[in-house]
Amino acid sequence: MLGACGAGFVRGLRAETQAWLWGTRGRSLALVHAARGLHAANWQPSPGQGPRGRPLSLSAAAVVNSAPRPLQPYLRLMRLDKPIGTWLLYLPCTWSIGLAADPGCLPDWYMLSLFGTGAVLMRGAGCTINDMWDRDYDKKVTRTASRPIAAGDISTFRSFVFLGGQLTLALGVLLCLNYYSIALGAASLLLVATYPLMKRITYWPQLALGLTFNWGALLGWSAVKGSCDPSVCLPLYFSGIMWTLIYDTIYAHQDKKDDALIGLKSTALLFREDTKKWLSGFSVAMLGALSLVGVNSGQTMPYYTALAAVGAHLAHQIYTLDIHRPEDCWEKFTSNRTIGLIIFLGIVLGNLCKAKETDKTRKNIENRMEN
């Protein structure tokens, strides 16, 4: 009986309270309490969320955003939040290092890590130089207006000091190589410094970028072998330049309207509606040069299988490209990392198969000598 009375008292009190809460001034308060109650009762952190309910991400952009706030403009200046450029700079180095490996051996992992570090630093230095040259232009282009120097987050003097720090660290990496490679690497600085100016004077700045970005195709081989083999390094360098003309022309189509308004030049503005024809020609030249590399370096079936896959990827990329949609241009541009990785994988597997063929050839020779 006491329980029934108690229950009735509670119900009555609850009704009185709700009547008050739903009054003129209490309506919003009741809604707040109800929302809090539901949240407290039912909320559970979903998979992949942190203790505050924020989604966890290991993407480069998320890592940069989680860095201390004073460092973030410098990390963005290096484009660490957009690592695709570092990949495109690094991958030709891996091709060259892989081709220089002894038959049946994996690429030199020390060299791969050394060149990876150098790629991060030199890409950062290149972006810093580019943004220092282009700070007035970047302010007028929608996609680049938020870059740290253009947005005023970093002064020109501080960016110059930061550039000096990056180049000093990059020099430390370069000094780990042989003397031939040190001289060869130092020779690329002229290209790094002058590339950003090319878009002011020629419709072929993508060619200047190709000469700069693929220097690692020469440097990787010399770092392993002590010097360059022209029969392998030159066609490899040429194929990288053709590759850069493909992906950077696609990239340039994102900004063609702004570039035309402010007087900058690019292959996107030069080729216009004929872009796909030019890209197809560059693709044929790239694959032809890579085939010559394979012949001159004694590559095996996995390498040529990789080239066939690259050809199919390029054909699909060019056929489906919509040069009038910046989002599609960005998607096609970033997919070129896959092309670089396929080539590297083909080089590694092809090199491992060299040992099997060499052993088989040796046994055949020994059998003939015994007979």
C-alpha angles and dihedrals in degrees: 000000000000088000092053091049091048092050091050091049091051092049091049092049091049091051092049091049094048091048089055094044092052092053123115095276097030102055096092091043091057091050091051092050092047092050092049091049094052092045093050093047101044108023117113126167107256120229111282095026129120127230091277095050094255115140114254117227134177093197117129091246091053092050091051091048091052093052120101108288097241090056097049098082090053093048090050090048087058088047091235087148088061106042096171090096091054090051092051090050094045101045098069086054090055091050091054095044090048093050090049093056118108116260111279093015132110119240118278103273092199090057092045091053092044092051090044090058090046091050092055092049097043094045088051091049091048092051091048091052090045093051092046091053093042102039093116093044094046091060089062097049118079096216095049102035091095095056110124099249095041091047092049095245091123125032121229091248093052092047089052091052090047090051090054090053093051093048091048091054090045089052089054089056092047092051089062088070132077122278094258091054093045090057092044092049093048089054090064093064091083090058092046092052098044103038095086090058095056095080088064096055109027142034088227105070087131088066090054089050090051092053089051103040096048098050086107089070086070098034098050094057094046091048089059102033102030095242141027125274103215093203090063106022099049097053088042090052091047092050090052091052090052089049091052091050087055101049098034093050087055089048092050092057088072092068103030095114094050092042091053091051096050097039103253121142134221142157087256089064091042098049098035109161091000091064095111092053091053093045090052090053092049090049093053090049091048094051092044092053092047089051089053089050089054093050094047093047096044095244123181139222099288089059094053091044088056090051090053089052090049090051091052091048092051092047091053092043094053096039094052096039116122105197091191095060113074091197091057092045090054092048092050091045094054092046088070089081086071090055091053093048092049090054092049092049090049091052093050095047092042091052092050089053090054090073092054092051091045092052090048092050091048092052091050091052092048092049091051091050091051092049 
